[in-house]
Amino acid sequence: MTLRRLSAGLVAAALFTPGLAACNAAGAPGTSASPSVTASGTATATSTASGTASPVAGDAKQALLASTEAIRGGNFRFSMSGVGSTAEGQVHEPSQSAQMRVSIGDASSDLSMTLDVIHAKPDSWVKVDLGGKAAGSVPGQQSLNLGKYQHLDQTRIKGNRNLGFDFDKLDPAGSEVLTQGITEVRQTGEGAYAGTIDVSKAAEAGSLDANVITALGAQAKSVPFTAKLDPQGRLSELVIQIPAAGQTKAQDVKITYSDYGNATAAQKPPADQVVEAPPELYNLFN
């Protein structure tokens, strides 16, 4: 199998790397969509005179647009999942900190990776662990300080969607961008919605890989989704149902949010577990 340099937009909260997730047991490279975030919960819907929840489409879209406002507060937990990739973490804007753990591949993969990323402004660290029989073939593997928290040079990760975090854009999954692309929506139950999203304009959303959007072609204009809101009308789950296109298999990209207002500050790694990141680490993610 050919090992490609790891890249692909992870949300500032989910470093999803299709090139690595695509390394399966057979060693065949491919492209997979990045994950999304989910959380359980339902919201009270507006009822009609007959007592059934069926607001007009405009009301349903407005409810979803409004559901992302709480994310801007920067105090929540999230998760994202897609084929071969998962991410979970928390954002705590009051302390200017965030943390996420990303897993790519599994025990059956030729190559798997876990990343533990911590941001505590103005510092950032990442701990990398590799698995699978191809782990030794990763470029610069011997210099990667595996198992240690590597202190990152902010000048080298600014704007890097894999290693950086922008505290001016607090949502790793970019759900606000995604909901703005809704082209059709209907309420399917209490706090539950379904419809379609134009993801062609959502490349900046961290949960979707730009390469996947390109591969979808015209299909990107109308991608099915489902969403759930919690009792306070806040987004708790968004599932983007990516159709098959090119080398991309059909899959669900799931994003969840929970613990609004109850996240905690990320803890800095112990000093005895920290080393400075070598050039090989930046090369791996650029």
N, C-alpha and C positions, 0 to 999 in steps of 0.2 A: 504494500500500500504506500502511497505517496503522502508524506506528512507535509501539510501546508502550514504556513505561518498562521498562528491564531489571530483572528480578528473578527469583526462583525459587531455591530452595535449591541452592546448589552445596555440595558437601560443603565442610567447612572445607578441602577440598582440591580442589574442582572447582566453579568458579563456572558451573554450567550454566544458561543462560538460555533457556528454551523460546521466549519471545517473539522472541528474536533468531534462534535456530536455525530457527525456523519461517519466516523470511523467505527464501523460495527464489527462483529465477530468475523465477517467475511472480508473485512478490510476494504470495502467499497466506499469511496468518498461520494458525498452527495450534498444536498442543501436542505436545511431544515429551518423552519420558522422559529423565531425567538418566542419565549414564554410570555405569560400574562399573569395577572394577580387576582386571587379570589378570596372570598370570606363569606361565611354564611350569614343569613339575615334577610328579612323581608320588610317591606314598607307598607304603610297604610295607603291604599289607593283612593282616589276620589270616586264616589259612587254616583250613579245616575238615579233618577227618580224611581226606577224599578229595583234599585238596590244592587245592581250588578256593576262591576268596575269596568268601564269601557270608555275612557276619555277619548277625545278626538286625537288624531295623530300629532297635531301641534302641541297639545298638552303633554303627550307622552314624551316627545322629544325635549320639551322644556324641562320636564322632570329629570331626564337623564343629563342634560346640560348642567342643571343646578346641582346634580348629585356629586359633581367633582369639586365643588367649591370648598368642601371641608379638607380636601387633599392639600389645598394651598396653605392651610394652617401648619403643615409640616410636622404633624405629630400623629403617626400611625404605623401599623405593621402591614406588611404586604407579602405576597407570594406570587410567583410566576412559574408556569410550566408549559412545556411543549415537548415534541418528540425528542427524547434523549437528553433533555435539559430541565433543571429545576432551579429556582432561586427563591430565597426568603430572607426577610430582614426587616429593618425598622428605620424610620427617619425621625429625627428629633431636632427640629429646627431651633427650639429654645436654647439648646446647648450647642448648636451648630455641629451636630454629629449625625452619623448614619452608619449602619453596619449591614452587611449582606453576606450570605453564604450561597455559593453557586456550585452546582454539581453538573458535570457534563459526562455522559456515558455511564456505563454500569459494569458489573462484573463480567458481562459477556463481551464487552468492547475490547478491541485491540488496544485502545488508548482511552483512558478516562482522566478526568481532572476535577479537583475540588478547589475552590477559591474562597478564602475568608478575607473579606475586605472591610477595613475599618477607616472611617473618616472622622477626625476630630479636629476641626479647623483650628490652625492652618496645616495640620499634618494628616498624612494618609499612610496606611500600611496594607500589605497584602501577603497572605500565607498561601503558598501553592503546594499542592500534593498531586502527584501523578500516579496512575495505575495502569495495568495492562502490559502485555508483552512488548508493545512498541514504545513504552515510556522512555526507554534508554535511547531511542532514536530522535527524541525531541531536540532541536538545535540548541546548543548551549546548556543541555540538561545538567551537566556536572557543575555548572557555575550558578545554578538557580537557588541555592540555599533552601532546598525543599524542607518543609516543616518548620521554618523560621518565619517570623513576621518581618517583611522587608520594607524598610522605610522608603517612601517614594519621594522623588524630587518633583515638587509641584510645577516647576517650569517645564518638565518633560511629560507631564500627564494632563496639562491644561487642554481641554477640548477633546481628550481621549475618552471615548465612550466606554472603553473597557476598564480603565483604571481610575478615571477622574470622577468627581461628583460636583455638580453645579448647584450651589445652595440658592441660586436664583430660579432654578427649575427643580422643584423638590420631588416630583413624581418620577420614579425610575421607569415606570411603564408608559407614561404619557397618555393616560386615559382621557384627559381633557381634549387633547388633539384628536383622539379616536372618536369621542362622542360628537365633536364638531363635524365629523365626516359622515354622520348618520344621514342616509338618504331616504330611509323608510323605517317606521317603527310602529308597533302596536303593543298594547298592554295585554299580557296573556294571563295575568293573575295578580294577586295582591303583592305589589312590589316587584313584579316580574315583567320583563319586556323582551321582545324579539323583533328583528328587522334586518336591515342591511346597512353596511358602512362602505363608503368609498375610501379604501385604504391607500389609494394612489397618492394622496396628499398627506399621508401619515408616516412618512419615512423618518421623521424626527422623533416619533414615539419610540421609546426604548424597547418596547415589547415586540416590535416587528422588524425583521431584517430587511434592509433596502433591496438586497438581492432577491429575496423572496417576492417582494412587491413587484419588482421588474419582471420576474418569471411569470407572474400571474397575467400580465398583459391586460387585455380588456376586462378580464374577470375581476381585477382589482377594484373596478368601479362599483361592484355590488357584491360584497362579501357578507354572508350571513353572520349574525351575532345574537347572543342572548345576554341579558343583564339582570341583576338583582340589586335592590336597594334595601338598606336596613330600615328599622322603624322610624329613624330620624330623616329618611330620604337621602341618605348618603350611599354612594356606590360601594357595594360589598363584593360584587362579582361581575366580571365581564369575560365572556368567552367568544373569541373570534374563530369562526369555523373556516379555516383556510382550505380551499379546494386543491386538488392535485394539479400541478402544472410543471412541465419539464421534468427535472429530476426531483422536484419537491413533491413529497407524498402528502395526501390529504391529512390534516391533523387539526386538533383544537389547540389554540393558544389561550391559556386560562390565566386570568389576573384576579387576585383577590385583595381586599383591604379589610382591616379589622383594628380594634383597639384605638379608634380615633380619640385623641386627647390623652391616651394612657400609655404611650410609648415611653421608654426611658432613654437616658443618655447612653451612647455607646461607650464602652470601656476601652481605654487605651491598653495595648498589649504590655505585659511585664517587660521591663527594660532588659532583663537577661535573655529574652526571647527575640530581641530586635537586632537586625543587621541592616546595613545600607543595601539597597537594591543594586545589583550589578547591571551593566549595559545589556547583558543577555536577556534580562527580564523585560526591559523596554522593547527590545527587538522582537520578542515573542508576541507582544500585544500591539505592535504598530504595523 
